[in-house]
Amino acid sequence: MNIAMLIVSIVMVVMAVILVAVVLLQSGKTAGIAGAIGGGADTFLAKNKARTLDAKLARSTKWIAVAFLVLSLVLAIMSTRWL
């Protein structure tokens, strides 16, 4: 096993654990029928919704998922090249 593959594998495992933690920290988006009826007032009054913790977690989930996908592709290419 090459040292580069070992490093990428370790980084990928760390990214997977971080991705799972970030997804589990997010709150649920379903509010049932009450959220469907009263949801308009909630979004109107929430002007700083992009600054909340849920918005930051959602944004970080997207970036971590993209990095995880890129690392998966790199690891697959490295494993076929050095196999």
Distance bins in CASP14 RR format, pairs under 12 A and 6 or more apart:
PFRMAT RR
TARGET T0000
AUTHOR 0000-0000-0000
RMODE 2
METHOD distances of the structure
MODEL  1
1 7 0 0 0 0 0 1 0 0 0 0 0
1 8 0 0 0 0 0 1 0 0 0 0 0
1 9 0 0 0 0 1 0 0 0 0 0 0
1 10 0 0 0 0 0 1 0 0 0 0 0
1 75 0 0 0 0 0 1 0 0 0 0 0
1 78 0 0 0 0 0 1 0 0 0 0 0
1 79 0 0 0 0 1 0 0 0 0 0 0
1 82 0 0 0 0 1 0 0 0 0 0 0
1 83 0 0 0 0 0 1 0 0 0 0 0
2 8 0 0 0 0 1 0 0 0 0 0 0
2 9 0 0 0 0 0 1 0 0 0 0 0
2 75 0 0 0 0 0 1 0 0 0 0 0
2 78 1 0 0 1 0 0 0 0 0 0 0
2 79 0 0 0 0 1 0 0 0 0 0 0
2 81 0 0 0 0 1 0 0 0 0 0 0
2 82 1 0 1 0 0 0 0 0 0 0 0
2 83 0 0 0 0 0 1 0 0 0 0 0
3 9 0 0 0 0 0 1 0 0 0 0 0
3 10 0 0 0 0 0 1 0 0 0 0 0
3 78 0 0 0 0 0 1 0 0 0 0 0
3 82 0 0 0 0 0 1 0 0 0 0 0
4 10 0 0 0 0 0 1 0 0 0 0 0
4 11 0 0 0 0 0 1 0 0 0 0 0
4 74 0 0 0 0 1 0 0 0 0 0 0
4 75 0 0 0 0 1 0 0 0 0 0 0
4 77 0 0 0 0 0 1 0 0 0 0 0
4 78 1 0 0 1 0 0 0 0 0 0 0
4 79 0 0 0 0 0 1 0 0 0 0 0
4 81 0 0 0 0 0 1 0 0 0 0 0
4 82 0 0 0 0 1 0 0 0 0 0 0
5 11 0 0 0 0 0 1 0 0 0 0 0
5 12 0 0 0 0 0 1 0 0 0 0 0
5 71 0 0 0 0 0 1 0 0 0 0 0
5 74 0 0 0 0 1 0 0 0 0 0 0
5 75 1 0 0 1 0 0 0 0 0 0 0
5 76 0 0 0 0 0 1 0 0 0 0 0
5 77 0 0 0 0 0 1 0 0 0 0 0
5 78 1 0 1 0 0 0 0 0 0 0 0
5 79 1 0 0 1 0 0 0 0 0 0 0
5 80 0 0 0 0 0 1 0 0 0 0 0
5 81 0 0 0 0 1 0 0 0 0 0 0
5 82 1 0 0 1 0 0 0 0 0 0 0
5 83 0 0 0 0 0 1 0 0 0 0 0
6 12 0 0 0 0 0 1 0 0 0 0 0
6 13 0 0 0 0 0 1 0 0 0 0 0
6 75 0 0 0 0 0 1 0 0 0 0 0
6 78 0 0 0 0 0 1 0 0 0 0 0
6 79 0 0 0 0 0 1 0 0 0 0 0
6 82 0 0 0 0 0 1 0 0 0 0 0
7 13 0 0 0 0 0 1 0 0 0 0 0
7 14 0 0 0 0 0 1 0 0 0 0 0
7 71 0 0 0 0 0 1 0 0 0 0 0
7 74 0 0 0 0 0 1 0 0 0 0 0
7 75 0 0 0 0 0 1 0 0 0 0 0
7 78 0 0 0 0 0 1 0 0 0 0 0
8 14 0 0 0 0 0 1 0 0 0 0 0
8 15 0 0 0 0 0 1 0 0 0 0 0
8 67 0 0 0 0 0 1 0 0 0 0 0
8 68 0 0 0 0 0 1 0 0 0 0 0
8 70 0 0 0 0 0 1 0 0 0 0 0
8 71 1 0 0 1 0 0 0 0 0 0 0
8 72 0 0 0 0 1 0 0 0 0 0 0
8 73 0 0 0 0 0 1 0 0 0 0 0
8 74 1 0 0 1 0 0 0 0 0 0 0
8 75 1 0 1 0 0 0 0 0 0 0 0
8 76 0 0 0 0 0 1 0 0 0 0 0
8 77 0 0 0 0 0 1 0 0 0 0 0
8 78 1 0 0 1 0 0 0 0 0 0 0
8 79 0 0 0 0 1 0 0 0 0 0 0
8 82 0 0 0 0 0 1 0 0 0 0 0
9 15 0 0 0 0 0 1 0 0 0 0 0
9 16 0 0 0 0 0 1 0 0 0 0 0
9 71 0 0 0 0 1 0 0 0 0 0 0
9 72 0 0 0 0 0 1 0 0 0 0 0
9 74 0 0 0 0 0 1 0 0 0 0 0
9 75 1 0 0 1 0 0 0 0 0 0 0
9 76 0 0 0 0 0 1 0 0 0 0 0
9 78 0 0 0 0 1 0 0 0 0 0 0
9 79 0 0 0 0 1 0 0 0 0 0 0
10 16 0 0 0 0 0 1 0 0 0 0 0
10 17 0 0 0 0 0 1 0 0 0 0 0
10 71 0 0 0 0 0 1 0 0 0 0 0
10 75 0 0 0 0 0 1 0 0 0 0 0
11 17 0 0 0 0 0 1 0 0 0 0 0
11 18 0 0 0 0 0 1 0 0 0 0 0
11 64 0 0 0 0 0 1 0 0 0 0 0
11 67 0 0 0 0 1 0 0 0 0 0 0
11 68 0 0 0 0 1 0 0 0 0 0 0
11 70 0 0 0 0 0 1 0 0 0 0 0
11 71 1 0 0 1 0 0 0 0 0 0 0
11 72 0 0 0 0 0 1 0 0 0 0 0
11 74 0 0 0 0 1 0 0 0 0 0 0
11 75 0 0 0 0 1 0 0 0 0 0 0
12 18 0 0 0 0 0 1 0 0 0 0 0
12 19 0 0 0 0 0 1 0 0 0 0 0
12 64 0 0 0 0 0 1 0 0 0 0 0
12 67 0 0 0 0 1 0 0 0 0 0 0
12 68 1 0 0 1 0 0 0 0 0 0 0
12 69 0 0 0 0 0 1 0 0 0 0 0
12 70 0 0 0 0 0 1 0 0 0 0 0
12 71 1 0 1 0 0 0 0 0 0 0 0
12 72 1 0 0 1 0 0 0 0 0 0 0
12 73 0 0 0 0 0 1 0 0 0 0 0
12 74 0 0 0 0 1 0 0 0 0 0 0
12 75 1 0 0 1 0 0 0 0 0 0 0
12 76 0 0 0 0 0 1 0 0 0 0 0
12 78 0 0 0 0 0 1 0 0 0 0 0
12 79 0 0 0 0 0 1 0 0 0 0 0
13 19 0 0 0 0 0 1 0 0 0 0 0
13 20 0 0 0 0 0 1 0 0 0 0 0
13 68 0 0 0 0 0 1 0 0 0 0 0
13 71 0 0 0 0 1 0 0 0 0 0 0
13 72 0 0 0 0 0 1 0 0 0 0 0
13 75 0 0 0 0 0 1 0 0 0 0 0
14 20 0 0 0 0 0 1 0 0 0 0 0
14 21 0 0 0 0 0 1 0 0 0 0 0
14 64 0 0 0 0 0 1 0 0 0 0 0
14 67 0 0 0 0 0 1 0 0 0 0 0
14 68 0 0 0 0 0 1 0 0 0 0 0
14 71 0 0 0 0 1 0 0 0 0 0 0
15 21 0 0 0 0 0 1 0 0 0 0 0
15 22 0 0 0 0 0 1 0 0 0 0 0
15 60 0 0 0 0 0 1 0 0 0 0 0
15 61 0 0 0 0 0 1 0 0 0 0 0
15 63 0 0 0 0 0 1 0 0 0 0 0
15 64 1 0 0 1 0 0 0 0 0 0 0
15 65 0 0 0 0 1 0 0 0 0 0 0
15 66 0 0 0 0 0 1 0 0 0 0 0
15 67 1 0 0 1 0 0 0 0 0 0 0
15 68 1 0 1 0 0 0 0 0 0 0 0
15 69 0 0 0 0 1 0 0 0 0 0 0
15 70 0 0 0 0 1 0 0 0 0 0 0
15 71 1 0 0 1 0 0 0 0 0 0 0
15 72 0 0 0 0 1 0 0 0 0 0 0
15 74 0 0 0 0 0 1 0 0 0 0 0
15 75 0 0 0 0 0 1 0 0 0 0 0
16 22 0 0 0 0 0 1 0 0 0 0 0
16 23 0 0 0 0 0 1 0 0 0 0 0
16 64 0 0 0 0 1 0 0 0 0 0 0
16 65 0 0 0 0 0 1 0 0 0 0 0
16 67 0 0 0 0 0 1 0 0 0 0 0
16 68 1 0 0 1 0 0 0 0 0 0 0
16 69 0 0 0 0 0 1 0 0 0 0 0
16 71 0 0 0 0 1 0 0 0 0 0 0
16 72 0 0 0 0 1 0 0 0 0 0 0
16 75 0 0 0 0 0 1 0 0 0 0 0
17 23 0 0 0 0 0 1 0 0 0 0 0
17 24 0 0 0 0 0 1 0 0 0 0 0
17 64 0 0 0 0 0 1 0 0 0 0 0
17 68 0 0 0 0 0 1 0 0 0 0 0
18 24 0 0 0 0 0 1 0 0 0 0 0
18 25 0 0 0 0 0 1 0 0 0 0 0
18 57 0 0 0 0 0 1 0 0 0 0 0
18 60 0 0 0 0 1 0 0 0 0 0 0
18 61 0 0 0 0 1 0 0 0 0 0 0
18 63 0 0 0 0 0 1 0 0 0 0 0
18 64 1 0 1 0 0 0 0 0 0 0 0
18 65 0 0 0 0 0 1 0 0 0 0 0
18 67 0 0 0 0 1 0 0 0 0 0 0
18 68 0 0 0 0 1 0 0 0 0 0 0
18 71 0 0 0 0 0 1 0 0 0 0 0
19 25 0 0 0 0 0 1 0 0 0 0 0
19 26 0 0 0 0 0 1 0 0 0 0 0
19 57 0 0 0 0 0 1 0 0 0 0 0
19 60 0 0 0 0 1 0 0 0 0 0 0
19 61 1 0 0 1 0 0 0 0 0 0 0
19 62 0 0 0 0 0 1 0 0 0 0 0
19 63 0 0 0 0 0 1 0 0 0 0 0
19 64 1 0 1 0 0 0 0 0 0 0 0
19 65 1 0 0 1 0 0 0 0 0 0 0
19 66 0 0 0 0 0 1 0 0 0 0 0
19 67 0 0 0 0 1 0 0 0 0 0 0
19 68 1 0 1 0 0 0 0 0 0 0 0
19 69 0 0 0 0 0 1 0 0 0 0 0
19 71 0 0 0 0 0 1 0 0 0 0 0
19 72 0 0 0 0 0 1 0 0 0 0 0
20 26 0 0 0 0 0 1 0 0 0 0 0
20 61 0 0 0 0 0 1 0 0 0 0 0
20 64 0 0 0 0 1 0 0 0 0 0 0
20 65 0 0 0 0 0 1 0 0 0 0 0
20 68 0 0 0 0 0 1 0 0 0 0 0
21 57 0 0 0 0 1 0 0 0 0 0 0
21 60 0 0 0 0 0 1 0 0 0 0 0
21 61 0 0 0 0 0 1 0 0 0 0 0
21 64 0 0 0 0 1 0 0 0 0 0 0
22 53 0 0 0 0 0 1 0 0 0 0 0
22 54 0 0 0 0 0 1 0 0 0 0 0
22 56 0 0 0 0 1 0 0 0 0 0 0
22 57 1 0 1 0 0 0 0 0 0 0 0
22 58 0 0 0 0 1 0 0 0 0 0 0
22 59 0 0 0 0 1 0 0 0 0 0 0
22 60 1 0 1 0 0 0 0 0 0 0 0
22 61 1 0 1 0 0 0 0 0 0 0 0
22 62 0 0 0 0 1 0 0 0 0 0 0
22 63 0 0 0 0 1 0 0 0 0 0 0
22 64 1 0 0 1 0 0 0 0 0 0 0
22 65 0 0 0 0 1 0 0 0 0 0 0
22 67 0 0 0 0 0 1 0 0 0 0 0
22 68 0 0 0 0 0 1 0 0 0 0 0
23 54 0 0 0 0 0 1 0 0 0 0 0
23 57 0 0 0 0 1 0 0 0 0 0 0
23 58 0 0 0 0 1 0 0 0 0 0 0
23 60 0 0 0 0 0 1 0 0 0 0 0
23 61 1 0 0 1 0 0 0 0 0 0 0
23 62 0 0 0 0 0 1 0 0 0 0 0
23 64 0 0 0 0 1 0 0 0 0 0 0
23 65 0 0 0 0 1 0 0 0 0 0 0
23 68 0 0 0 0 0 1 0 0 0 0 0
24 57 0 0 0 0 1 0 0 0 0 0 0
24 61 0 0 0 0 0 1 0 0 0 0 0
25 53 0 0 0 0 1 0 0 0 0 0 0
25 54 0 0 0 0 1 0 0 0 0 0 0
25 56 0 0 0 0 0 1 0 0 0 0 0
25 57 1 0 1 0 0 0 0 0 0 0 0
25 58 0 0 0 0 0 1 0 0 0 0 0
25 60 0 0 0 0 1 0 0 0 0 0 0
25 61 0 0 0 0 1 0 0 0 0 0 0
25 64 0 0 0 0 0 1 0 0 0 0 0
26 52 0 0 0 0 0 1 0 0 0 0 0
26 53 0 0 0 0 1 0 0 0 0 0 0
26 54 1 0 0 1 0 0 0 0 0 0 0
26 55 0 0 0 0 1 0 0 0 0 0 0
26 56 0 0 0 0 0 1 0 0 0 0 0
26 57 1 0 1 0 0 0 0 0 0 0 0
26 58 1 0 0 1 0 0 0 0 0 0 0
26 59 0 0 0 0 0 1 0 0 0 0 0
26 60 0 0 0 0 1 0 0 0 0 0 0
26 61 1 0 0 1 0 0 0 0 0 0 0
26 62 0 0 0 0 0 1 0 0 0 0 0
27 52 0 0 0 0 1 0 0 0 0 0 0
27 53 0 0 0 0 1 0 0 0 0 0 0
27 54 1 0 1 0 0 0 0 0 0 0 0
27 55 0 0 0 0 0 1 0 0 0 0 0
27 57 0 0 0 0 1 0 0 0 0 0 0
27 58 0 0 0 0 0 1 0 0 0 0 0
28 35 0 0 0 0 0 1 0 0 0 0 0
28 54 0 0 0 0 1 0 0 0 0 0 0
28 57 0 0 0 0 0 1 0 0 0 0 0
28 58 0 0 0 0 0 1 0 0 0 0 0
29 35 0 0 0 0 0 1 0 0 0 0 0
29 36 0 0 0 0 0 1 0 0 0 0 0
29 39 0 0 0 0 0 1 0 0 0 0 0
29 54 0 0 0 0 1 0 0 0 0 0 0
29 58 0 0 0 0 1 0 0 0 0 0 0
30 36 0 0 0 0 1 0 0 0 0 0 0
31 37 0 0 0 0 1 0 0 0 0 0 0
31 38 0 0 0 0 1 0 0 0 0 0 0
31 39 1 0 0 1 0 0 0 0 0 0 0
31 40 0 0 0 0 0 1 0 0 0 0 0
31 42 0 0 0 0 1 0 0 0 0 0 0
31 43 0 0 0 0 0 1 0 0 0 0 0
32 38 0 0 0 0 0 1 0 0 0 0 0
32 39 0 0 0 0 0 1 0 0 0 0 0
33 39 0 0 0 0 0 1 0 0 0 0 0
34 40 0 0 0 0 0 1 0 0 0 0 0
34 41 0 0 0 0 0 1 0 0 0 0 0
34 42 0 0 0 0 0 1 0 0 0 0 0
35 41 0 0 0 0 1 0 0 0 0 0 0
35 42 1 0 0 1 0 0 0 0 0 0 0
35 43 0 0 0 0 0 1 0 0 0 0 0
36 42 0 0 0 0 0 1 0 0 0 0 0
38 44 0 0 0 0 0 1 0 0 0 0 0
38 45 0 0 0 0 0 1 0 0 0 0 0
39 45 0 0 0 0 1 0 0 0 0 0 0
39 46 0 0 0 0 1 0 0 0 0 0 0
40 46 0 0 0 0 1 0 0 0 0 0 0
42 49 0 0 0 0 1 0 0 0 0 0 0
43 49 1 0 0 1 0 0 0 0 0 0 0
46 52 1 0 0 1 0 0 0 0 0 0 0
46 54 0 0 0 0 0 1 0 0 0 0 0
46 55 0 0 0 0 0 1 0 0 0 0 0
48 54 0 0 0 0 0 1 0 0 0 0 0
48 55 0 0 0 0 1 0 0 0 0 0 0
48 56 0 0 0 0 0 1 0 0 0 0 0
49 55 1 0 0 1 0 0 0 0 0 0 0
49 56 0 0 0 0 0 1 0 0 0 0 0
49 58 0 0 0 0 0 1 0 0 0 0 0
49 59 0 0 0 0 0 1 0 0 0 0 0
50 56 0 0 0 0 1 0 0 0 0 0 0
50 58 0 0 0 0 1 0 0 0 0 0 0
50 59 0 0 0 0 1 0 0 0 0 0 0
51 59 0 0 0 0 0 1 0 0 0 0 0
52 58 0 0 0 0 1 0 0 0 0 0 0
52 59 0 0 0 0 0 1 0 0 0 0 0
53 59 0 0 0 0 0 1 0 0 0 0 0
53 60 0 0 0 0 0 1 0 0 0 0 0
54 60 0 0 0 0 0 1 0 0 0 0 0
54 61 0 0 0 0 0 1 0 0 0 0 0
55 61 0 0 0 0 0 1 0 0 0 0 0
55 62 0 0 0 0 0 1 0 0 0 0 0
56 62 0 0 0 0 0 1 0 0 0 0 0
56 63 0 0 0 0 0 1 0 0 0 0 0
57 63 0 0 0 0 0 1 0 0 0 0 0
57 64 0 0 0 0 0 1 0 0 0 0 0
58 64 0 0 0 0 0 1 0 0 0 0 0
58 65 0 0 0 0 0 1 0 0 0 0 0
59 65 0 0 0 0 0 1 0 0 0 0 0
59 66 0 0 0 0 0 1 0 0 0 0 0
60 66 0 0 0 0 0 1 0 0 0 0 0
60 67 0 0 0 0 0 1 0 0 0 0 0
61 67 0 0 0 0 0 1 0 0 0 0 0
61 68 0 0 0 0 0 1 0 0 0 0 0
62 68 0 0 0 0 0 1 0 0 0 0 0
62 69 0 0 0 0 0 1 0 0 0 0 0
63 69 0 0 0 0 0 1 0 0 0 0 0
63 70 0 0 0 0 0 1 0 0 0 0 0
64 70 0 0 0 0 0 1 0 0 0 0 0
64 71 0 0 0 0 0 1 0 0 0 0 0
65 71 0 0 0 0 0 1 0 0 0 0 0
65 72 0 0 0 0 0 1 0 0 0 0 0
66 72 0 0 0 0 0 1 0 0 0 0 0
66 73 0 0 0 0 0 1 0 0 0 0 0
67 73 0 0 0 0 0 1 0 0 0 0 0
67 74 0 0 0 0 0 1 0 0 0 0 0
68 74 0 0 0 0 0 1 0 0 0 0 0
68 75 0 0 0 0 0 1 0 0 0 0 0
69 75 0 0 0 0 0 1 0 0 0 0 0
69 76 0 0 0 0 0 1 0 0 0 0 0
70 76 0 0 0 0 0 1 0 0 0 0 0
70 77 0 0 0 0 0 1 0 0 0 0 0
71 77 0 0 0 0 0 1 0 0 0 0 0
71 78 0 0 0 0 0 1 0 0 0 0 0
72 78 0 0 0 0 0 1 0 0 0 0 0
72 79 0 0 0 0 0 1 0 0 0 0 0
73 79 0 0 0 0 0 1 0 0 0 0 0
73 80 0 0 0 0 0 1 0 0 0 0 0
74 80 0 0 0 0 0 1 0 0 0 0 0
74 81 0 0 0 0 0 1 0 0 0 0 0
75 81 0 0 0 0 0 1 0 0 0 0 0
75 82 0 0 0 0 0 1 0 0 0 0 0
75 83 0 0 0 0 0 1 0 0 0 0 0
76 82 0 0 0 0 0 1 0 0 0 0 0
76 83 0 0 0 0 0 1 0 0 0 0 0
77 83 0 0 0 0 0 1 0 0 0 0 0
END
